Amino acid sequence: MHVPPSVPGTQVRAAHYTSGVSTQHARKSSSSHVEGARSPRIGVIGGGQLARMMIPAAIELDLDLHVLATAPDESAARVSPHVMLGRHDDPEAVTAFARSVDVVTFDHEHVPTGLLHALEHEGVVVRPGPNALVYAQDKLAMRARLSELGHPCPRWWRVETEADLETALRESGGDLILKTARGGYDGHGVMRVETLEDAREWLERGQPLLAEERVPFVRELSAQVARRPGGEIATYPVTESEQKDGVCFRVSAPAPNLAPEVAEQARALAANIASDLEVVGMLAVELFEYPDGRIAVNELAMRPHNTGHWSMDGCVTSQFEQHLRAVADLPLGDTTPTAAWTVMVNTLGSTRENLAEGAREALANDPGIKLHLYGKSVRAGRKLGHVTALGTDLEETERRARAAAHTIVTGDESKE
């Protein structure tokens, strides 16, 4: 295994948080060119639940995982043995963190592109690199590049002025989805627009916007793929996702009643996009399925993704292990499902504040479910964890997953 060299000479502090008590020690980065001298240090920028769920996989692979978190009570910071506190958009904090590890990867896409280019210029290994990641950060850049490559996308327009929006409304028949180019997620930064007045506040901000035709899709699909630096690719079964108030709520794997040729097209599309953009790590390609079976790209995520959480229990190799394998340049794992059906349901904040009680009840009601909580404070609609159920009957498997998630957040054993 090739261990990428680190940039020497910078000391950072790694924090281990236990029961709210912080103990810190200094660790100096050092270059190593000796094969197998030590495990590569993987640095994850962002301390959310995705970084948290990488930790068990890192332990199993004997990878040294470090986390850059903004606060000690963030999801990953609560359980990681190696934490540095700092903001993802603070050049000093990000640079110090990057110099302490061998490979930098991400829990989210919000690190400024220019900062990542500066790290690469220093010799820091960034995976995925900024030239790829920009297409997950900037929806306008993504639409332009995918269209240039000939990948299927909804009809779209770049909007900077009232005249641009008027043109888009006219050409779309007066019904658009308007999105902020950067920063939107989980339903934020998205609005339906039928008149110029609907979008006036956004236009006054002076930031470029993405306008898309309102797609008459029948459901949302997700095709996930992992890619190593040398080009090796592994694809996952295509999944179906259900949204609740703009947030991913339920994922079924594989996507029910999906024509085999459409499933193959989706997997090939994801693999081609990963190659075309030179992604390293996990790539989630969120898709619209049209009534006639056509598919079009909705959005991209270059990291583990909510639509892939089912793989933690439903696949030979989870998306979290696969992402680490890819960024550490290890052989990719088997993506064969471990059950006929896997259904994942997110536990979204509701009426119950003590999730431990709900978790105990859910596990007692159904010992076969798998539970993953993120250590986050309860807030209405917030992703607090997820449950997965595996089975041979889709309807029953989904019923179990929904019932468990509902019990955890409400205390009501009835189906959600």
C-alpha positions in Angstrom: 0.0 0.0 0.0 1.3 3.4 -0.9 1.2 5.9 2.0 1.0 9.5 0.8 3.5 11.7 2.5 2.4 14.3 4.9 3.7 17.9 5.1 6.3 18.1 7.9 6.9 20.7 10.5 3.6 21.8 11.9 2.3 20.9 15.3 -1.4 20.6 16.0 -3.3 19.6 19.0 -5.5 16.5 19.0 -8.3 16.4 21.6 -9.8 13.3 23.2 -13.2 14.1 24.7 -14.5 11.7 27.4 -17.6 12.5 29.4 -17.2 16.2 28.7 -13.6 16.3 29.9 -10.9 17.3 27.4 -7.4 16.0 27.5 -5.0 17.3 24.8 -1.6 16.4 23.5 0.6 17.7 20.7 1.5 15.6 17.8 4.1 16.5 15.2 3.5 15.5 11.6 6.3 13.6 9.9 6.9 12.2 6.5 7.2 8.5 6.0 8.2 6.7 2.8 8.7 3.3 4.4 6.1 0.8 3.1 3.9 -0.3 6.0 5.8 1.8 8.6 2.5 3.0 10.1 -1.2 3.3 9.2 -2.1 6.3 7.0 -3.6 9.2 8.9 -7.0 10.1 7.3 -8.2 13.6 8.1 -11.9 14.3 7.9 -13.0 17.9 7.7 -16.3 18.2 9.5 -17.5 16.6 12.7 -21.0 15.5 11.8 -22.6 12.1 11.7 -20.8 11.0 8.5 -17.4 11.5 10.1 -18.8 9.6 13.2 -19.8 6.7 11.1 -16.4 6.4 9.4 -14.8 5.7 12.8 -15.8 2.0 13.2 -14.7 1.3 9.6 -11.4 3.1 10.2 -10.7 0.9 13.3 -11.4 -2.3 11.3 -9.0 -1.1 8.5 -6.4 0.0 11.0 -6.6 3.6 9.7 -5.8 6.5 11.9 -8.8 8.8 11.6 -8.6 12.4 12.7 -11.5 14.9 12.7 -11.7 18.7 12.3 -14.8 19.7 14.2 -16.2 23.1 15.1 -17.2 22.1 18.7 -16.5 19.3 21.1 -20.1 18.3 21.2 -20.4 17.6 17.5 -21.4 14.1 16.5 -18.0 12.8 15.6 -16.1 14.9 18.1 -18.0 13.1 20.9 -16.5 9.7 20.0 -13.3 10.3 18.0 -9.9 9.8 19.7 -8.3 12.5 17.5 -10.1 15.8 17.3 -8.9 19.3 16.3 -11.3 22.2 16.9 -11.6 24.7 14.1 -13.9 26.0 11.4 -13.9 24.4 7.9 -13.6 27.9 6.3 -10.7 29.1 8.6 -7.5 28.8 6.5 -5.2 28.6 9.5 -7.2 25.8 11.2 -7.7 23.8 8.0 -4.1 24.2 7.0 -2.8 23.1 10.4 -5.1 20.1 10.4 -4.2 19.1 6.8 -0.5 19.2 7.6 -1.0 16.7 10.5 -2.5 14.0 8.3 -1.6 12.1 5.2 -4.9 12.4 3.3 -7.7 14.9 3.7 -11.3 14.0 3.0 -14.7 15.4 3.9 -17.9 15.1 6.0 -19.4 17.9 3.9 -18.7 19.9 0.8 -18.5 23.4 2.3 -14.7 24.0 2.5 -13.8 26.9 0.2 -12.4 25.7 -3.1 -9.5 28.2 -3.1 -8.4 26.9 0.3 -8.3 23.3 -1.1 -6.3 24.4 -4.1 -3.8 26.1 -1.7 -3.4 22.8 0.2 -2.8 20.8 -2.9 -0.2 23.4 -4.0 1.6 22.7 -0.7 1.6 19.0 -1.5 -1.4 17.9 0.7 -3.3 15.0 -0.6 -7.0 16.0 -0.9 -9.6 13.3 -1.9 -11.7 14.1 -3.7 -9.6 17.0 -5.0 -11.0 20.5 -5.5 -11.2 20.1 -9.2 -13.8 17.4 -8.6 -15.4 18.6 -5.4 -16.4 21.9 -7.0 -19.1 20.1 -8.9 -20.7 19.0 -5.6 -20.2 22.5 -4.1 -21.6 24.6 -7.0 -24.8 23.5 -8.7 -24.2 25.8 -11.6 -20.8 24.4 -12.2 -22.2 20.9 -11.9 -25.0 21.5 -14.4 -22.7 23.1 -16.9 -20.1 20.3 -16.7 -22.5 17.5 -16.8 -24.3 19.0 -19.8 -21.0 19.5 -21.6 -20.2 15.8 -21.0 -23.6 14.8 -22.4 -25.0 13.4 -19.1 -28.8 13.7 -18.8 -30.0 16.7 -16.8 -33.2 18.6 -16.4 -33.5 21.7 -18.6 -31.8 24.6 -16.7 -30.8 28.3 -16.8 -28.3 30.5 -15.1 -30.0 33.4 -13.4 -28.3 36.5 -12.3 -30.8 39.2 -13.3 -34.6 39.7 -13.5 -34.3 39.4 -17.3 -32.6 36.0 -16.9 -35.4 34.8 -14.7 -38.1 36.2 -17.0 -36.5 34.3 -19.9 -36.4 31.1 -17.9 -40.0 31.4 -16.8 -41.1 32.1 -20.4 -39.1 29.1 -21.8 -40.2 26.8 -19.0 -43.9 27.6 -19.3 -43.9 29.6 -16.1 -43.0 26.9 -13.5 -39.5 26.6 -12.2 -37.4 25.3 -9.3 -34.9 27.9 -8.2 -31.8 26.9 -6.3 -29.0 28.7 -4.6 -25.8 27.7 -6.4 -23.9 27.0 -3.2 -24.8 26.0 0.3 -28.2 24.5 0.0 -29.0 21.1 1.5 -32.0 19.1 2.9 -34.5 21.3 1.2 -32.8 24.6 2.1 -31.9 26.9 -0.8 -34.7 25.6 -3.0 -38.0 27.3 -4.0 -40.7 26.9 -6.5 -41.1 30.0 -8.7 -44.0 30.9 -11.0 -43.6 34.7 -11.1 -40.7 37.2 -10.9 -42.1 38.4 -7.6 -41.6 35.0 -6.0 -37.9 35.2 -6.3 -37.3 39.0 -5.9 -35.7 38.6 -2.4 -33.2 36.0 -3.8 -32.4 38.1 -6.8 -31.6 41.1 -4.6 -28.8 39.1 -2.9 -26.8 39.5 -6.1 -25.7 35.8 -6.2 -26.0 33.6 -9.3 -28.9 31.2 -9.1 -29.8 27.9 -10.8 -33.2 27.7 -12.4 -34.5 24.2 -13.5 -37.6 23.0 -15.2 -40.1 21.5 -12.7 -39.5 17.9 -13.4 -42.5 15.6 -13.6 -40.7 12.8 -11.9 -42.3 9.7 -10.4 -39.7 9.1 -7.7 -36.1 9.9 -6.7 -33.4 7.4 -7.1 -29.8 7.3 -5.9 -26.8 5.6 -7.6 -23.7 5.3 -5.5 -20.2 4.5 -6.7 -16.7 4.5 -5.2 -13.5 5.3 -7.1 -9.9 4.8 -6.2 -7.1 7.2 -7.4 -6.0 4.8 -10.1 -9.5 4.5 -11.5 -10.9 1.3 -9.9 -14.7 1.6 -9.5 -17.3 -0.2 -7.5 -21.0 0.5 -7.8 -23.9 -0.1 -5.4 -27.4 -1.2 -6.1 -29.6 1.7 -7.1 -32.0 2.8 -4.3 -35.3 4.6 -4.0 -35.6 7.5 -1.6 -38.6 9.3 0.0 -38.4 12.9 1.2 -40.2 14.4 4.1 -40.3 18.2 4.3 -37.2 18.3 2.0 -35.3 15.8 4.2 -34.4 12.3 3.2 -36.7 10.1 5.3 -36.8 6.5 3.8 -34.5 4.6 1.5 -35.3 1.2 0.0 -32.6 -1.0 -1.5 -32.7 -2.0 -4.2 -35.2 0.4 -5.7 -38.5 -1.5 -5.9 -39.9 -2.3 -9.4 -37.0 -0.6 -11.2 -36.6 -2.0 -14.7 -33.2 -3.8 -14.9 -32.2 -1.7 -17.9 -32.9 1.5 -16.0 -30.9 0.2 -13.0 -28.0 -0.7 -15.2 -28.2 2.7 -16.9 -28.1 4.5 -13.5 -25.1 2.5 -12.3 -23.3 3.1 -15.5 -24.1 6.8 -15.4 -22.7 7.1 -11.8 -19.6 5.3 -12.8 -19.1 7.5 -15.9 -19.6 10.7 -13.9 -17.0 9.5 -11.3 -14.5 8.8 -14.0 -15.2 12.0 -16.0 -14.9 14.2 -12.9 -12.0 12.1 -11.5 -13.7 11.7 -8.1 -11.8 9.8 -5.4 -14.0 8.4 -2.7 -17.7 7.9 -2.6 -20.0 9.6 -5.1 -23.8 9.7 -4.7 -25.7 10.6 -7.9 -29.2 11.6 -7.0 -31.6 11.0 -9.9 -35.1 11.8 -11.1 -37.0 8.9 -12.7 -39.5 10.1 -15.3 -42.8 8.3 -16.0 -41.4 6.8 -19.2 -38.4 5.4 -17.4 -35.8 8.0 -18.4 -33.5 9.3 -15.7 -31.8 12.7 -15.1 -29.2 13.9 -12.6 -30.6 15.9 -9.7 -27.5 16.5 -7.5 -24.1 15.1 -6.7 -22.5 14.4 -3.3 -18.8 13.4 -3.1 -18.8 11.7 0.3 -20.9 9.1 2.1 -24.5 10.1 1.6 -27.8 9.6 3.5 -29.1 7.4 0.6 -26.3 5.0 1.3 -26.7 4.5 5.1 -28.6 1.3 4.4 -25.2 -0.3 3.3 -24.0 -0.3 6.9 -26.2 -3.3 7.6 -27.4 -4.3 4.1 -24.1 -4.7 2.1 -20.9 -6.7 2.4 -19.0 -3.3 2.4 -20.6 -0.2 3.8 -20.3 3.1 2.1 -18.2 4.4 5.0 -15.7 1.6 4.7 -15.7 2.0 1.0 -15.0 5.7 1.2 -12.0 5.1 3.4 -10.7 2.3 1.2 -10.9 4.7 -1.8 -9.2 7.7 -0.2 -6.5 5.5 1.4 -6.0 3.8 -2.0 -6.9 0.3 -0.8 -8.7 -2.3 -2.9 -12.4 -1.6 -3.0 -14.8 -3.9 -1.2 -17.7 -6.2 -2.4 -21.0 -4.3 -2.7 -23.2 -7.4 -2.7 -26.4 -6.9 -0.6 -26.7 -9.1 2.4 -30.6 -9.4 2.2 -33.2 -9.4 -0.4 -34.5 -6.0 0.9 -33.0 -3.4 3.2 -35.1 -0.4 4.3 -33.5 2.6 6.1 -35.6 5.2 7.9 -34.2 8.3 9.4 -35.2 9.2 13.0 -36.2 12.8 12.7 -36.7 14.9 15.8 -40.2 14.9 17.1 -41.9 14.9 20.5 -39.5 12.8 22.5 -36.4 14.3 24.1 -34.9 11.2 25.6 -34.0 9.0 22.7 -32.3 6.4 24.9 -35.7 5.4 26.2 -37.1 5.2 22.7 -34.2 3.2 21.5 -34.6 0.7 24.3 -38.3 0.3 23.4 -37.7 -0.1 19.7 -35.0 -2.7 20.3 -37.3 -4.6 22.7 -40.2 -4.5 20.2 -38.1 -5.7 17.3 -34.7 -7.3 18.1 -33.9 -7.6 14.4 -33.7 -3.9 13.6 -30.3 -2.2 13.5 -30.1 1.2 15.3 -27.6 4.0 14.7 -27.9 7.2 16.8 -25.7 10.2 16.2 -25.4 11.7 19.7 -27.2 14.9 18.7 -29.5 17.1 20.7 -33.2 16.8 19.7 -34.7 19.4 17.5 -37.9 19.1 15.5 -37.1 17.6 12.0 -33.4 17.2 12.7 -31.7 14.0 11.6 -30.9 12.2 14.9 -30.1 8.8 13.7 -31.4 6.0 11.5 -32.7 2.5 11.7 -32.4 -0.3 9.2 -34.5 -3.4 8.7 -33.6 -6.4 6.5 -35.9 -9.0 5.2 -37.4 -11.1 2.4 -40.7 -9.1 2.1 -40.4 -5.5 1.2 -43.7 -4.4 2.7 -43.0 -6.0 6.0 -39.4 -4.8 6.1 -40.5 -1.2 5.5 -43.2 -1.5 8.2 -40.6 -2.6 10.7 -38.2 0.2 9.9 -40.9 2.9 10.0 -42.3 1.5 13.3 -38.9 1.5 15.0 -38.0 5.0 13.9 -41.4 6.2 15.1 -41.1 4.6 18.5 -37.7 6.1 19.0 -38.7 9.7 18.4 -42.3 9.7 19.8 -42.7 6.7 22.2 -45.7 5.6 20.1 -45.4 2.0 19.0 -48.0 2.4 16.2 -46.9 2.8 12.6 -45.8 6.3 11.6 
